Every structure is written in structure tokens, then in C-alpha cells.
């Protein structure tokens, strides 16, 4: 109350409104930064999962995918897409 002019008193509704607006804006900024950080973490996790999948495919599972695709009557690329594992949505 000592920060505001006495003409704003005695109820100080304007100063209370300014304080509430400032708190809401600060909360929105903090939530935006938190969501942005979470999005970046999920993107990095997806990259790591994809790298692990590609490494696993290079270890000799390529022929297994090719044979499975042939038995299912689909192309090799479609078999690779079906084999893709879990990925985070962001």
C-alpha cells in the first residue's frame, strides 16, 4: 500500500488488479518455458530412440525385416515403418 499513491486508496482495487495481472503473466511465461523445455527433451529422446533402432537394424536384423515383409506381402520400406518402435508425441 505504501508504493501506490493515496488517490488509489482506500480500496486499492487498481493496484490489486495490476498485481494479479502481473502474477498471471509471470505464470504464463513460466509455463511456456516449461513446455518448451519438455518439448526439447522429448525431441532428444526421440532422436536417441531412432539412433538405437537404426543401430539394431544394422546388426543383422535387416534380413529378418525383409523376410517378414515378403511373408506379409508388403514392401521392405513398409516393413521398416511397421518395425519402428515407440516414439514420443510432442
C-alpha positions as CSV (number, residue, x, y, z in Angstrom):
1,X,0.0,0.0,0.0
2,X,2.9,2.3,0.6
3,X,4.0,2.0,-3.1
4,X,0.8,3.4,-4.5
5,X,-0.5,7.0,-4.4
6,X,-3.1,7.8,-1.8
7,X,-5.5,8.7,-4.5
8,X,-5.7,5.0,-5.4
9,X,-6.9,4.2,-1.9
10,X,-8.6,3.3,0.3
11,X,-9.6,0.1,-1.6
12,X,-6.6,-0.1,-3.8
13,X,-8.6,-2.1,-6.4
14,X,-6.4,-0.9,-9.2
15,X,-3.2,-1.9,-7.5
16,X,-4.6,-5.3,-6.7
17,X,-5.6,-5.8,-10.4
18,X,-2.1,-4.8,-11.5
19,X,-0.7,-7.3,-9.1
20,X,-3.0,-10.1,-10.3
21,X,-2.3,-9.3,-14.0
22,X,1.5,-9.4,-13.2
23,X,1.2,-12.8,-11.5
24,X,-0.9,-14.3,-14.4
25,X,1.6,-13.0,-17.0
26,X,4.5,-14.4,-15.0
27,X,2.8,-17.8,-14.7
28,X,2.1,-17.9,-18.4
29,X,5.8,-17.1,-19.2
30,X,7.0,-19.8,-16.8
31,X,4.6,-22.4,-18.2
32,X,5.7,-21.5,-21.7
33,X,9.3,-22.1,-20.9
34,X,8.5,-25.3,-19.1
35,X,6.5,-26.6,-22.1
36,X,9.4,-25.6,-24.4
37,X,11.9,-27.4,-22.3
38,X,9.7,-30.5,-22.2
39,X,9.3,-30.4,-26.0
40,X,13.1,-30.2,-26.4
41,X,13.6,-33.2,-24.1
42,X,11.1,-35.3,-26.0
43,X,12.7,-34.4,-29.3
44,X,16.1,-35.5,-27.9
45,X,14.6,-38.7,-26.6
46,X,13.1,-39.5,-30.0
47,X,16.4,-38.9,-31.7
48,X,18.1,-41.3,-29.2
49,X,15.4,-44.0,-29.8
50,X,15.7,-43.6,-33.6
51,X,19.5,-44.0,-33.4
52,X,19.1,-47.1,-31.3
53,X,16.7,-48.6,-33.8
54,X,19.0,-47.9,-36.7
55,X,21.9,-49.5,-34.9
56,X,19.8,-52.5,-34.1
57,X,18.8,-52.8,-37.8
58,X,22.4,-52.7,-38.9
59,X,23.3,-55.6,-36.6
60,X,21.7,-58.1,-39.0
61,X,18.0,-57.8,-38.5
62,X,17.7,-56.4,-42.0
63,X,17.2,-59.8,-43.5
64,X,14.6,-60.6,-40.8
65,X,12.6,-57.5,-41.8
66,X,13.0,-58.3,-45.5
67,X,11.6,-61.9,-44.9
68,X,8.8,-60.7,-42.7
69,X,7.8,-58.1,-45.3
70,X,7.8,-60.7,-48.0
71,X,5.6,-63.0,-46.0
72,X,3.2,-60.2,-45.2
73,X,3.1,-59.1,-48.8
74,X,4.4,-55.6,-48.2
75,X,7.5,-53.8,-49.4
76,X,10.7,-53.7,-47.4
77,X,10.2,-50.0,-46.6
78,X,6.7,-50.6,-45.3
79,X,8.2,-53.4,-43.2
80,X,10.7,-50.9,-41.8
81,X,7.9,-48.5,-40.9
82,X,5.9,-51.2,-39.2
83,X,9.0,-52.2,-37.2
84,X,9.5,-48.7,-35.9
85,X,9.2,-48.6,-32.2
86,X,7.9,-46.2,-29.7
87,X,8.1,-42.5,-30.2
88,X,7.1,-39.6,-28.0
89,X,4.5,-37.2,-29.3
90,X,5.3,-33.6,-28.8
